[in-house]
């Protein structure tokens, strides 16, 4: 069977290079491409099962018009001409009545390709539609990092193998960064100590020498406490601080109130455990923090990132091979994606809607122009956004014209007025630049799209013509756009550009030491004020809820694959064994989590240690009353980001 190169399009830092075996227009197998030196021919179980989804008889293969009630999932086939005519006619009518800002796009990271992910940006800019603020995942972490490090990149994954102390902080590597695990093992074999810091003992614990369970929302306080011990015991690198940072003395003056004793009630950690960790960190030759994003999805997540980002600076870790952080900003922009985003087409002062607050926005809260049309592509807001019940109430509106470009009948698609059939990555052309390391790969279709499936870019080109948008940008093909981005790259050599356009995965070596990309070339520890900690939002209920990843699916992606759903099993609610005993609950019985927003049911799991007062729910399951029925649409301190890990619930027997 012929084999073709491709790349994984999903929201994962590893950005696997793939080999796809085909027979005619049927995908037979998806495996790893050994030509990529990071992924090395290995792929996760999710992608190995992708042929089951690509070849499924349940795919949407033609445009559909709703025939039943919203949410009922009843549709009838229509032609592309009918679909485009209905969409454009409805939009023109709404724009004449309310203005273009009554139309809201909704997309996120269902595909990470430069063309197919960002192709809609320029279209909606040209249309004058409302602007979606896409801060769903790790924007709080990014904003906190930027306050300290500017646009600096952190370590490459290969650097981790040279570390002698590795703090895996709020990261489940087997679920989110599987290709980092061999490098972690290499570091262990060389004598490195691995410490897991999280709210529960995730799967990474099997590689850790020690696990420290912290209360949700307390990570910044722990980092400040570590800084206090480092300073008090003379373990900081004063020469590095003087040469490469600003604001250390201002920050240092505040550390007295963050002793391990002062933070014990906040973090739940014994003072001596914090002191021991600080001493190990301060004495390590090249300490590394592998930093996940879960901790930052809190009302104080940006400030917590600032505190954690200060730790490598305090001990001069950035000047040592393997020292620093990995997982914040590990890849610079290798190509200029403004070619697809087209910010030049955006008019001034357009209405903005934060993706985390789409539910309230659809119900008329916080918007100057009511939203009367929603266009959803590579996103499933009915499942993945906070305040699920609010989102569903908005989608139920009879006066909301909803278009969904999708492959399967997702929870969101059931509420659409028009559904457009979407492709998998093996059926379209795109350019991928993963965010976990410096890599770039151009891919072509390896099979023809089935039925009447069209890519995002093809659809936006059709809609641009129907809406009278004359910019020649929308008349260009995806391949032409990919080539222009590659050929215009300042980060690639001529030889590398040639290899990229030939379809090879091209990986770039990072410089050492990594440059500090701030205006003054220094790390900022007190800009605009010294780093601090303050309590997260929380709520009146007794247990803090944490939404965690699961190995078999990625948010709501891969929910369409039956084998993966079966392997994942039913939804579980993990909690501390002492908490369960106090409530008279036993492992395996059904429990209900509830708060002022909604309720969710699952099976109680007590197989992994969980911080006291915490419940952990892994994965996004389809249907109503999912975990996001319990998460508020509040925003973080920095970056206007999600706070889905900053909610409280009651737990009782079902």
C-alpha positions in Angstrom: 0.0 0.0 0.0 1.3 3.5 -0.8 2.5 5.6 2.2 2.4 9.4 2.3 3.8 12.0 4.7 1.4 14.0 6.8 1.3 15.8 10.2 -1.0 15.8 13.2 -3.2 18.8 13.3 -4.5 18.6 16.9 -3.9 20.9 19.8 -0.8 19.2 21.2 2.7 20.6 21.6 4.4 17.5 20.1 3.2 18.1 16.5 3.8 14.5 15.3 5.0 13.9 11.8 3.0 11.1 10.4 3.0 8.3 7.7 -0.4 7.5 6.2 -1.0 4.2 4.5 -3.8 4.3 1.9 -5.7 2.1 -0.5 -7.4 4.2 -3.1 -9.2 6.9 -1.1 -9.3 4.9 2.0 -6.9 5.5 5.0 -5.7 2.2 6.2 -3.2 3.2 8.9 -1.6 6.2 10.6 1.9 5.7 12.1 4.8 8.0 13.1 7.4 9.3 10.7 10.9 8.4 12.0 12.3 11.4 10.0 11.2 13.7 12.8 13.9 13.6 15.4 11.6 14.5 18.3 8.6 12.3 17.6 10.8 9.5 16.2 8.1 7.4 14.6 5.9 7.3 17.7 2.3 8.5 17.8 -0.3 8.5 20.6 -3.1 6.0 20.7 -5.6 8.7 19.7 -4.0 9.2 16.3 -3.4 5.5 15.7 -7.2 5.1 15.8 -7.8 8.0 13.3 -8.6 5.7 10.3 -11.7 4.6 12.2 -13.0 8.2 12.2 -11.8 9.1 8.7 -13.5 6.1 7.1 -16.6 6.1 9.3 -20.1 5.9 7.8 -21.3 8.4 10.3 -19.4 11.4 8.9 -21.3 14.4 7.6 -20.7 14.3 3.8 -23.1 17.0 2.4 -24.5 20.3 3.6 -27.5 19.9 5.8 -30.5 22.2 6.8 -32.2 21.8 10.1 -35.7 20.2 9.9 -36.4 19.6 13.6 -36.1 21.6 16.8 -32.8 23.1 17.8 -30.8 20.4 19.7 -32.9 17.6 18.3 -30.4 16.7 15.6 -32.8 16.4 12.7 -31.5 17.6 9.3 -32.0 17.1 5.5 -29.4 17.3 2.8 -29.1 20.4 0.6 -26.6 21.5 -2.1 -23.6 23.7 -1.6 -25.2 26.3 -3.7 -28.3 26.3 -1.5 -26.2 26.4 1.7 -24.0 29.3 0.5 -27.1 31.2 -0.8 -29.0 30.8 2.5 -26.0 31.8 4.7 -25.1 34.9 2.6 -28.8 36.0 2.4 -29.3 35.6 6.1 -26.1 37.5 6.9 -26.9 40.3 4.5 -30.3 40.7 6.1 -28.9 40.7 9.6 -26.1 43.1 8.7 -28.6 45.5 7.2 -30.7 45.4 10.4 -28.1 45.2 13.1 -24.7 45.8 11.5 -22.0 43.3 10.8 -21.0 42.9 14.5 -24.2 40.9 15.0 -22.2 38.0 13.4 -19.8 36.1 15.7 -17.2 33.5 14.5 -16.4 30.8 17.0 -13.3 28.7 16.5 -10.3 27.6 18.5 -7.7 24.8 18.1 -9.5 21.9 16.4 -6.8 22.3 13.7 -3.4 23.9 14.2 -2.6 24.5 10.6 -1.7 28.0 9.5 -4.2 28.1 6.6 -7.1 26.1 7.9 -7.0 27.5 11.4 -6.5 31.1 10.6 -8.2 31.4 7.2 -11.4 32.6 8.8 -9.7 35.5 10.5 -9.2 37.5 7.4 -12.7 36.7 6.2 -14.4 37.9 9.3 -12.2 40.9 9.4 -13.3 41.9 5.9 -16.9 41.2 6.8 -16.7 43.5 9.8 -18.0 40.8 12.1 -17.6 40.8 15.9 -14.1 39.7 17.0 -13.7 36.6 19.0 -11.0 36.9 21.8 -9.5 33.4 21.8 -8.2 32.9 25.3 -9.5 29.5 26.0 -6.5 27.4 26.9 -3.2 28.9 28.3 -3.5 32.7 27.7 -3.2 33.4 31.4 0.1 31.5 31.5 1.3 33.3 28.4 0.4 36.7 29.8 2.2 36.0 33.1 5.2 34.8 31.2 5.2 37.8 29.0 5.3 40.1 32.1 8.5 38.5 33.2 10.2 37.2 30.0 8.6 39.2 27.2 8.5 37.2 24.0 11.4 34.9 25.0 11.2 31.2 24.2 12.1 28.7 26.8 13.9 25.3 26.5 13.6 22.8 23.7 12.5 19.3 24.8 16.1 17.9 24.2 17.4 20.3 26.9 15.4 18.4 29.5 17.7 15.4 29.2 20.5 17.6 30.5 18.7 18.7 33.7 19.7 17.3 37.1 16.5 18.3 38.9 13.1 18.3 37.0 9.9 19.7 38.5 7.0 18.5 36.5 4.6 21.2 37.6 0.9 20.8 36.7 1.5 18.6 33.8 0.3 15.0 32.9 3.0 14.1 30.4 1.5 10.8 29.3 -1.7 12.6 28.3 -0.2 15.8 26.9 3.5 15.4 26.1 4.3 11.7 25.5 7.4 12.4 23.4 9.0 14.2 26.3 8.9 11.0 28.5 12.0 9.4 26.8 14.0 12.5 27.5 12.8 12.6 31.1 14.0 9.0 31.4 17.4 9.9 29.9 17.7 12.6 32.6 16.8 10.1 35.3 19.3 7.6 34.0 21.9 10.4 34.3 21.0 10.9 37.9 18.3 13.6 37.7 15.6 13.8 40.4 12.0 14.2 39.2 9.4 15.8 41.4 5.7 16.0 40.4 3.8 19.1 41.7 0.1 18.8 41.1 -3.3 18.7 42.7 -3.5 14.9 42.1 -1.1 12.1 41.4 -1.4 12.0 37.6 0.2 9.4 35.4 3.5 11.2 35.5 3.9 9.9 39.1 5.3 6.6 37.7 8.4 8.5 36.6 8.8 10.8 39.7 10.9 10.2 42.8 8.6 12.4 44.8 5.0 13.8 44.5 3.9 17.0 46.2 0.1 17.6 46.2 -0.9 21.2 46.4 -4.3 22.8 46.8 -5.8 24.2 43.6 -5.0 27.9 43.1 -2.0 27.8 45.4 0.8 27.4 42.9 1.9 31.0 43.0 2.1 30.9 46.8 4.3 27.8 46.6 6.6 29.5 44.1 6.9 32.6 46.3 7.6 30.4 49.3 10.4 28.7 47.4 11.8 32.1 46.5 11.7 33.1 50.1 13.8 30.1 51.2 16.2 30.5 48.3 16.8 34.1 49.4 16.9 33.4 53.1 19.4 30.6 52.8 21.7 32.3 50.3 20.9 30.0 47.4 20.2 32.7 44.8 22.7 33.6 42.1 23.4 37.2 42.8 25.7 37.7 39.8 23.1 36.5 37.4 20.3 38.5 39.1 22.5 41.7 38.8 23.4 41.1 35.2 20.2 39.8 33.8 17.2 40.9 35.8 15.4 44.0 37.0 13.2 44.3 40.1 14.9 41.6 42.3 15.4 43.9 45.2 11.8 45.0 45.1 10.6 41.4 44.9 13.0 40.4 47.6 11.6 43.0 50.0 8.2 41.3 49.8 9.3 37.7 50.4 9.3 37.8 54.2 5.5 37.2 54.2 5.8 34.1 52.1 7.7 31.7 54.4 6.7 28.0 54.3 4.9 28.5 57.6 2.9 31.4 56.2 1.9 29.5 53.1 1.2 26.1 54.7 -2.5 26.8 55.0 -2.6 28.0 51.4 -0.7 25.2 49.7 -1.4 22.3 52.2 2.4 21.5 52.2 4.4 20.9 55.3 7.0 23.7 55.7 9.9 21.3 55.8 8.8 19.8 52.5 8.9 23.2 50.9 12.3 24.0 52.4 13.7 20.7 51.2 12.5 21.4 47.7 13.9 24.9 47.7 17.3 23.6 48.8 17.4 21.0 46.1 16.4 23.5 43.5 19.0 26.1 44.7 21.8 23.5 44.8 21.0 21.8 41.5 23.4 22.5 38.6 20.7 22.7 35.9 17.1 22.7 37.4 14.3 22.5 34.9 10.6 23.2 35.4 8.3 21.4 33.0 5.3 23.7 33.2 1.8 22.7 32.3 -1.2 24.9 32.0 -3.8 23.6 34.4 -2.6 25.7 37.3 -3.0 28.9 35.2 -6.7 28.3 34.5 -7.5 30.2 37.7 -8.4 33.7 38.8 -4.7 34.1 39.9 -3.2 32.1 37.1 -1.2 34.9 35.4 0.3 36.0 38.7 1.1 32.4 39.6 3.0 32.1 36.3 5.0 35.2 37.1 6.0 33.6 40.4 7.1 30.3 38.8 8.9 32.1 36.0 11.0 34.0 38.6 12.5 30.8 40.0 15.0 30.0 37.1 16.1 33.7 37.2 16.7 33.6 41.0 19.2 30.7 40.7 20.7 31.6 37.3 19.3 28.5 35.7 19.0 30.0 32.2 22.8 30.2 31.9 23.1 26.4 32.3 22.4 23.7 29.7 19.1 22.1 30.7 18.3 24.8 33.2 15.1 27.0 32.9 11.5 26.1 32.0 10.0 24.0 29.3 6.4 24.2 28.1 5.6 27.9 28.1 6.9 29.3 24.8 9.1 26.7 23.2 8.8 27.7 19.6 9.1 31.1 18.0 7.0 32.1 14.9 8.8 30.4 12.1 6.5 31.9 9.5 4.5 35.1 9.3 0.9 34.0 9.8 -0.5 37.5 9.3 -0.8 36.4 5.6 -3.8 34.3 6.8 -4.9 36.4 9.7 -5.0 39.6 7.7 -5.2 42.2 10.5 -5.0 44.9 7.9 -8.6 44.0 6.9 -9.9 44.6 10.5 -11.8 47.8 11.0 -11.3 49.8 14.3 -13.4 49.5 17.3 -15.2 46.2 16.5 -17.2 44.5 19.2 -15.2 41.9 21.0 -16.5 38.7 22.6 -14.3 36.6 24.8 -14.6 32.9 23.9 -15.0 32.0 27.6 -18.0 34.2 27.8 -19.9 33.1 24.7 -22.8 31.7 26.8 -23.5 35.1 28.4 -22.9 36.9 25.1 -25.5 34.8 23.3 -27.9 35.7 26.1 -27.3 39.4 25.6 -24.9 40.0 28.5 -21.8 42.2 28.0 -22.4 43.0 24.3 -23.3 46.3 22.7 -24.7 44.7 19.6 -26.8 41.5 20.2 -25.4 38.4 18.5 -27.8 37.0 15.9 -25.6 34.7 14.0 -22.9 32.3 15.1 -20.4 30.6 12.7 -18.6 27.6 14.3 -15.6 25.9 12.8 -13.0 23.5 14.3 -14.6 24.1 17.7 -17.4 22.5 19.8 -18.6 25.2 22.1 -21.5 23.2 23.5 -19.0 20.9 25.1 -15.7 22.7 25.7 -16.7 26.2 26.9 -17.5 27.2 30.4 -21.0 27.5 31.6 -22.3 24.7 29.4 -25.9 25.4 30.4 -25.6 29.0 29.5 -24.1 28.1 26.1 -26.9 25.7 25.4 -29.6 28.3 26.3 -27.9 30.7 23.9 -27.8 28.0 21.1 -31.5 27.3 21.7 -32.5 30.8 20.7 -34.9 30.7 17.8 -33.6 34.1 16.5 -29.9 32.9 16.4 -28.8 31.8 12.9 -26.1 29.2 13.6 -23.8 27.6 11.0 -21.5 24.8 12.0 -18.7 23.4 9.8 -18.1 19.9 11.2 -17.3 16.3 10.5 -19.7 14.6 12.9 -23.0 15.4 14.6 -21.4 17.0 17.7 -23.3 18.5 20.6 -22.9 21.9 18.9 -23.9 20.7 15.4 -27.3 19.5 16.8 -28.2 23.2 17.3 -27.2 24.4 13.9 -29.5 25.8 11.2 -27.0 24.9 8.5 -24.2 22.2 8.8 -21.3 22.2 6.3 -19.2 19.0 5.9 -15.6 19.3 7.0 -12.4 17.3 6.3 -9.7 15.6 8.3 -6.1 16.7 7.8 -5.4 13.9 5.4 -7.9 15.5 3.0 -6.5 19.1 2.8 -3.4 21.2 2.4 -1.8 23.0 5.2 1.3 24.2 7.0 2.1 23.1 10.6 4.4 24.7 13.2 4.0 22.9 16.6 4.3 25.0 19.7 6.4 22.5 21.7 9.6 22.8 19.7 11.0 24.5 16.6 9.5 22.4 13.7 7.7 23.1 10.5 6.0 20.8 8.0 4.0 21.3 4.8 1.4 18.7 4.0 -0.7 17.9 1.0 -3.9 15.8 0.9 -3.2 12.0 0.8 -6.8 11.0 0.0 -9.6 12.9 -1.7 -12.3 14.4 0.5 -15.3 12.1 0.6 -18.7 13.2 -0.6 -19.0 17.0 -0.8 -16.5 17.8 2.0 -14.8 21.1 1.8 -11.9 22.6 3.9 -12.2 25.8 6.0 -10.3 27.8 3.3 -12.5 26.6 0.5 -15.6 27.5 2.4 -14.3 31.0 3.3 -13.4 31.6 -0.3 -17.0 30.6 -1.4 -18.5 32.9 1.3 -16.2 35.8 0.4 -17.5 35.7 -3.2 -21.1 35.4 -2.0 -20.7 38.3 0.4 -19.1 40.6 -2.3 -15.6 40.6 -0.7 -13.3 41.4 -3.6 -9.9 41.1 -2.0 -7.8 38.8 -4.2 -6.5 37.0 -1.1 -9.7 34.9 -1.1 -9.1 33.7 -4.7 -5.8 32.1 -3.8 -5.3 28.4 -3.2 -4.1 26.9 0.1 -0.9 25.5 -1.5 0.0 29.0 -2.9 -0.5 30.5 0.6 1.6 27.8 2.3 4.4 28.4 -0.2 4.4 32.1 0.3 4.6 31.7 4.1 7.5 29.3 3.8 9.4 31.3 1.2 9.0 34.5 3.2 10.3 33.0 6.4 13.3 34.8 8.0 13.9 31.8 10.3 14.6 29.3 7.5 17.6 28.9 5.3 17.1 28.3 1.5 17.9 24.7 2.0 15.4 24.3 4.8 12.7 26.0 2.8 13.3 23.6 0.0 13.0 20.6 2.4 9.8 22.0 3.9 8.2 22.5 0.5 9.2 18.9 -0.4 7.0 17.8 2.6 9.8 16.9 5.0 9.6 17.6 8.7 12.2 20.3 9.4 13.4 20.8 13.0 15.6 23.8 14.0 18.1 23.9 16.8 17.5 26.5 19.4 20.4 28.9 20.4 22.2 28.6 23.7 22.0 30.4 25.9 18.5 31.5 25.0 18.2 35.2 24.4 16.0 37.2 26.7 13.5 38.8 24.4 12.4 41.9 26.4 12.7 45.6 25.5 15.8 45.9 27.7 17.1 42.4 27.4 16.4 41.7 31.1 14.0 39.5 33.1 11.4 41.6 34.9 10.6 40.5 38.5 8.7 43.6 39.5 7.1 45.0 36.4 4.7 46.8 36.9 4.8 45.6 40.6 6.5 42.8 42.6 5.0 39.4 42.0 2.4 38.4 44.6 -0.3 35.9 45.4 -4.0 36.4 46.1 -6.8 33.9 46.6 -8.5 32.5 43.5 -12.2 33.0 42.8 -13.6 29.8 44.3 -17.1 29.7 45.6 -19.2 28.7 48.7 -19.2 24.9 48.0 -16.7 22.8 50.0 -14.7 21.1 47.2 -12.5 22.7 44.5 -13.1 21.3 41.0 -10.2 20.6 38.7 -10.8 19.7 35.0 -7.9 17.4 33.9 -6.9 15.8 30.6 -7.3 12.1 29.8 -5.2 9.9 27.5 -7.9 8.6 25.2 -9.4 11.9 24.0 -8.3 15.6 23.6 -11.0 17.8 25.0 -14.0 16.8 22.8 -11.7 15.7 19.8 -11.7 12.0 19.2 -15.1 11.6 20.9 -16.2 10.3 17.4 -14.0 7.2 17.7 -15.9 4.3 19.5 -12.8 2.3 20.4 -11.3 5.3 22.2 -14.6 6.0 24.0 -14.6 2.4 25.2 -11.0 2.5 26.4 -11.7 5.8 28.3 -14.7 4.3 30.0 -17.3 6.2 32.0 -16.7 9.6 33.6 -15.1 9.5 37.0 -14.9 11.9 39.9 -11.6 11.5 41.8 -11.3 12.7 45.4 -9.2 12.3 48.5 -9.8 9.1 50.3 -10.3 10.9 53.7 -12.8 13.3 52.1 -14.7 10.3 50.7 -14.7 8.5 54.0 -16.0 11.6 55.8 -18.9 11.7 53.4 -19.5 8.0 53.7 -18.7 7.4 50.0 -17.1 4.3 48.5 -15.1 3.7 45.3 -17.2 2.9 42.3 -20.5 4.3 43.5 -22.3 7.1 41.6 -21.8 10.7 42.9 -23.2 14.0 41.8 -21.1 17.2 41.7 -23.2 20.4 41.8 -23.0 24.2 42.2 -25.0 27.2 41.3 -24.5 26.6 37.5 -25.4 22.9 37.2 -24.8 19.3 38.1 -22.7 16.4 36.8 -22.7 12.7 37.6 -19.9 10.2 37.6 -18.4 7.2 39.3 -16.2 7.9 42.4 -12.5 6.9 41.9 -10.1 6.7 44.8 -7.2 5.0 43.0 -4.9 8.0 42.9 -4.0 10.5 45.6 -5.8 13.8 45.4 -5.2 17.0 47.5 -7.7 17.3 50.3 -10.8 19.3 49.5 -10.3 18.7 45.7 -12.2 16.8 43.1 -10.7 16.0 39.7 -12.7 15.2 36.6 -10.8 14.0 33.5 -11.9 14.5 29.9 -14.7 16.2 28.1 -17.6 13.7 27.6 -20.4 14.4 25.1 -23.9 15.4 26.2 -25.5 17.8 28.6 -24.5 17.9 32.3 -20.8 17.5 31.4 -18.0 19.0 33.5 -18.4 22.4 31.9 -21.9 22.7 33.3 -20.0 23.4 36.6 -17.4 26.0 35.3 -18.0 29.7 35.5 -17.3 32.1 32.6 -15.1 34.3 34.8 -11.8 35.5 33.5 -8.2 35.3 34.9 -6.2 38.1 36.3 -3.9 38.4 33.3 -4.7 37.5 29.7 -8.5 37.4 30.0 -8.2 33.6 30.1 -10.4 30.8 31.2 -10.8 30.0 34.9 -12.2 26.5 34.5 -10.0 25.2 37.3 -11.3 27.8 39.7 -14.7 26.6 40.7 -16.2 24.8 43.7 -18.8 22.0 44.0 -20.7 20.0 46.5 -20.4 16.2 46.2 -23.1 13.7 47.3 -24.2 10.2 46.6 -26.3 10.0 43.4 
